[in-house]
């Protein structure tokens, strides 16, 4: 457990008369690395171009047309979705299992 989280837990326990086990599990769940952490599935990084993503990861299963202003485009791969602003990656989101 990280020191800051442990300190928050001690503060919560001392100020809460009856703490349920679900509250403690919630704190423990925060400590786990989220699915979209930098560990795990290789995926495009912010700033990559569309050409670079296609060269590294192949043709996406689906290319959705751009929407909005600035134009945001989505490419869907088997394990993740890539979001582009114009031709540059702004985010990649791992699909839930």
Secondary structure in CASP SS format (residue, H / E / C, confidence):
PFRMAT SS
TARGET T0000
AUTHOR 0000-0000-0000
METHOD secondary structure of the structure
MODEL  1
X C 1.00
X C 1.00
X H 1.00
X H 1.00
X H 1.00
X H 1.00
X H 1.00
X H 1.00
X H 1.00
X H 1.00
X H 1.00
X H 1.00
X H 1.00
X H 1.00
X H 1.00
X C 1.00
X C 1.00
X C 1.00
X C 1.00
X C 1.00
X H 1.00
X H 1.00
X H 1.00
X H 1.00
X H 1.00
X H 1.00
X H 1.00
X H 1.00
X H 1.00
X H 1.00
X H 1.00
X C 1.00
X C 1.00
X C 1.00
X C 1.00
X C 1.00
X C 1.00
X C 1.00
X C 1.00
X C 1.00
X C 1.00
X C 1.00
X C 1.00
X C 1.00
X C 1.00
X C 1.00
X C 1.00
X C 1.00
X E 1.00
X H 1.00
X H 1.00
X H 1.00
X H 1.00
X H 1.00
X H 1.00
X H 1.00
X H 1.00
X C 1.00
X C 1.00
X C 1.00
X C 1.00
X E 1.00
X E 1.00
X E 1.00
X E 1.00
X E 1.00
X E 1.00
X C 1.00
X C 1.00
X C 1.00
X C 1.00
X E 1.00
X E 1.00
X E 1.00
X E 1.00
X E 1.00
X C 1.00
X C 1.00
X C 1.00
X E 1.00
X E 1.00
X E 1.00
X E 1.00
X E 1.00
X E 1.00
X C 1.00
X C 1.00
X E 1.00
X E 1.00
X E 1.00
X E 1.00
X E 1.00
X E 1.00
X E 1.00
X C 1.00
X C 1.00
X C 1.00
END
